[in-house]
Amino acid sequence: TMAASCDQRKTGLKIWPKVILFGDSITQYAFNDGGWGAALQELLQRKCDIICRGFSGYNTTWANMIQPQVINTENASDVVLVTIFFGANDSSLKEENPQQHVPLETYKANLRNMVHYLQGQGIGPEKIILITPPPLDEVEWGKVCKEKGLKLNRLNAVTGQYAKMCCEVAVEKQTSCVDLWTYMQNEKDWRKFLSDGLHLSKEGSQFLARCLSPIAQDKTDHLPFIFPHWDSIDPTNPKKSLLYTDN
């Protein structure tokens, strides 16, 4: 980017383009062993830095409030891609989990706002990927709730309504979309994608990575490999390949 070259002229520091993952716990855990964030970093090595901004338990109302502290004019110019991945908490049942629950229409408005805010920071829809919440395995998540002395506080059909809403916002705002709720359930044994009925297992994380990779690849194809491949460095004159010249 222009900004990156200006920065380098000033400081000599090479700036890596950034991919920001913004979401709830499923994003917070994106660099866990076998995680989808790590898979993206592997895909985009020496092209981009993958920056994890995941907040366990957060819904879109809270995310909306913190978004300007996560992405603003200080860091927006180098951003090539943002994933927005919320809904697993918003879709909690109001009667069982009022603290995290966000009504469906509010969820939609919040997602719209987040995309709109990014556009104001110069991050257009072509740089945004909305990800729907994954499906919910009620049997497994029910066990987790029961251990905590709670009733089942989420339902897969309800999560599906939020997933549908997320897709609608993507269409309306012309962003990319990964309909994880639908894609996972197209697989016969989709329950293996969840570690506890709600969060992604290693298999689930790899599945998400497979969904995201073609989009991420496409959106970053234009970016150069940072610093020359070792094979192309002239050992008799390495400076020619490696030193920054302001021209």
N, C-alpha and C positions, 0 to 999 in steps of 0.2 A: 504494500500500500504506500501511497504518498507519505502518509504520516510516519510510517516505519522508516522510510529513507531519510526524512527530515530529522527524526530522532537520532538516527545513526550519525548523521552529519554533525549534530550537536555533541553527542556523548561518546560516539564510537561503539555503542552497544547495539548489537544486532537484535532486532525485535522479532520474536516468533508470532505469527498470527495465532489468534486464540479461538478455541471452541469452548463455550461456556455451557455446562450442564446445570440447569436450574430446576430444582424439584424437591420432593419430600425424601423420606428415608430410602426409597428405591434408588434415588440419585446419590444420597449420602453414602450408600454402600457400593457405589459403582466401581470402586477400586478394590473392593474385597477380592479375595482369591477367585480368579475366573470371572471377574466382574466385567460388565459391558463397557464401562469407562476405560478400563485397561485395554480391552479389545479395540476400542476406537483409537487409543493412543498408539497401539501397535500398527494399526492401519495407516495412521497419519504421522508416523515417526519422521522426524526431521522435516516436517512440513508445518505442524501446528502443535501448540500446547493445549492439552485438554484440561480445563479448569473445572473442578468439581465444587458446585455450590448447592449441596443438598441439605435439607433441613428436616430431620425426622419428625413426624407427627404434624407437619405444617399443612394447612389448607390454602386455597387460592386467596382468601381474604387476607391472611397474614402475609402470604407471598407478595401480594400487591403492595403491601406497606413497606416491605424490606427491599423490593426490587431496585429502587433508586440508590440503595446503599450497596448493591451488588454489581449493578451495571450503570455507569453514568459517563459523563464526558471525559472523566479521568482515564477510562479504559475502553470505551466503546469503539474508538477508531481502528483498533487492531482486531476487532471481533469479526470472524468470518462465518460463524455458525452459533446458534443458541438452541438448545433443546428446552422445551417447557413441558414438564412431566408431573402433573398434579391430578388429583381426583380420587386416589385411594382413601384419603381421609375425609375429603369433602362429602363423599358418598356414604359416610357413616350414617346409621339410622338416627334421626333426631331424638326419638324417645329413649334410645339406649346410649347414645353418645352425643349429647348436645354440644359438648365442648369443641369437638372437631367438625361436626356437621355443618355443611353450607348448602342452602337450598339450591336446587337445580338451576333456576334462572340466574341466581346470584353467581353461581359457578361460571355460567356462560358469560355474564357481564365481566367477571374478574379476568377470565382468559382473554376476552376482547381487549380489556384495559392493558393487560400485560403486553400484548402484541402492539397495541397502539403506542404505548410508552416506548418500546424498543424502536419503533419507526421514528419517533421524535428524537431518538439518539443516533439516528442515521443507520439503524439496523433494519433493513427492509424485510418484507415477507419472504423474499427469496433466500434469506439467511436464517429463517426460523423453522424449526421442526416441532410441531405439537405431538405429544405422545399421550395416548389414552391410558387410563389405569388398566392394569392387567385384570383378567377374570379373578373371581374369588372362589376358593374351594371352601364351601361352608362347613363341611365336616371337619376339616383340619383347623380352620380358624375358630370354629365352635369349641374345639378342645382348648385352644389358647385362652379363649374368653372364660371358659368354665374353670380353668385353673386359677384365674384371677377372681373367681366368684361372680363373674358377669354373665349376662345373657348374650347370645349371638348379636353383635352390634353392626354387622354389615350383611348384605345379601347380594348375590351375584347379579340378579336381574336389575337391582337398583344401580349397582356399579355400571351395568350396561347402559343405563339411561345417561349417565354422566359421560361415558365413553362416546356415545352417539352425539352428545352436545359438543364435546371436544372436536369431533370430526366436522360438525357443522360450522364451528368457529374457523377451523382451518380452511374450509371451502370458501366461507364468506370473506376471510382476510387474505386468502390466496397464499397461505403458508403450506409447507409440506406437512404430512400427517402420517404417523404410524399408529394404526388402529390395533393396538396390542390385544385389546379385549377380544376382538373378533379373530385376529390371526392365530392367537394361541388356541382358541377353542375349535379352530379348523383342524387341529391335530387331535387324533383319537385319545391319546394319553396325556392331555394337556396338564393334568394335575401335578405331573412331575416337574413342571416349570416353576412351582411354588414351594418354598422351603417350609412354610408354616400355614399355608392357605392364603396368605396375603403378600408376603415379600418373595422376591425371586430367588429360586435356587440357582446353582451354578448353571444348570441346563437352561433355566429361564433367562438368565443373564446372557448366555451365548445366543439364545434365540433372538432376544432383543437386538444384540449386536449384529446378527445376520440381517435383521430388518433395517437397521440404521445404516449399515456399511455402504450399500449402493448409493444412498442419498448423500452421505458424507463424502464419499469418493467423488461423486458428480459435482458437489458444491466446492470441492477443493482441488479439482483437477488442474485448474489454472495456476496453482501455487507452485513455486519452485522448490526443489530439493535444497535444503539450506546447507551451504558450504559444499564444495565439489566432492564428488565421490573420490575416495582415496586413490583409486586407480588412474584418475585423470590429472593428478598433481605431478608436475614435473619435478623430480627429486633434485635436479640441478638448479631449479629456480622456483622453489615453493611459494615465495612471496607473491609471485605473479597470480597464483590461484587464490591465495589465502588472505592477503591484506586488503583491507577496505580502501578503495580510492574514491574520492568524491568527484565524480565526473558526470 
